[in-house]
Amino acid sequence: MLMDPRNPLSICWWHLPAALPCFIRFTLNSQRRRAEEISLSLETIYCQILDAYAKVLEAANARDLIVHRGN
């Protein structure tokens, strides 16, 4: 399936050696425990983004560009 060039997602066999490290990292990071660790790290970053962005908009005198909806 992945080797068939007529499919929407295909991989040329000669690219596999170069792509293999990426596939291995993806597989390891897709395991449940690692995925949960990554999501917790991202949550920490995302929780700080709005405050940091608000400071940038304040400095640019453009705070009115953000509309808060919901939480």
ZAKOL-944245 format. One record per residue (C-alpha): x, y, z. Coordinates in steps of 0.001 Angstrom, whole numbers, plus 500000, padded with zeros to 6 digits. Last residue first. Layout:
<rs>
      px      py      pz
       X       Y       Z
...
</rs>
This chain:
<rs>
      px      py      pz
  486673  529624  528954
  484181  530480  526203
  484979  533323  523849
  487744  535879  524243
  488247  538238  521282
  491831  539216  520550
  492602  542069  518137
  491649  544643  520797
  495034  544077  522434
  496783  545825  519550
  498885  548485  521272
  502000  546615  520115
  503203  546256  523715
  499727  545081  524717
  499682  542593  521851
  503005  541140  523012
  501785  540968  526605
  498570  539242  525487
  500663  536698  523585
  502541  535772  526753
  499310  535397  528725
  497689  533374  525951
  500712  531092  525535
  501234  530120  529176
  498637  527364  529356
  499871  526072  526002
  503373  525413  527340
  502259  523402  530349
  499679  521574  528225
  502434  520675  525750
  504444  519018  528510
  501385  517097  529675
  500683  515994  526087
  504268  514763  525655
  504143  512701  528844
  500777  511224  527792
  502186  510304  524357
  505160  508645  526061
  502921  506466  528229
  500557  505561  525362
  503192  504648  522770
  503209  507096  519886
  506605  508529  520836
  508316  505190  520171
  506558  504740  516825
  507285  508300  515725
  510937  507975  516746
  511224  504734  514719
  509515  506252  511700
  511830  509274  511818
  514901  507042  512048
  513595  505013  509050
  513061  507993  506754
  516595  508068  505328
  516683  504305  504775
  513115  504358  503403
  513681  506972  500701
  514778  504376  498107
  511487  502521  498584
  509485  505516  497440
  506781  506133  500000
  503103  506517  499189
  500155  508366  500612
  497467  509266  498084
  497898  505831  496452
  498981  505570  492807
  502665  505414  493811
  502091  501990  495436
  504818  501473  498067
  502638  502548  500984
  500000  500000  500000
</rs>
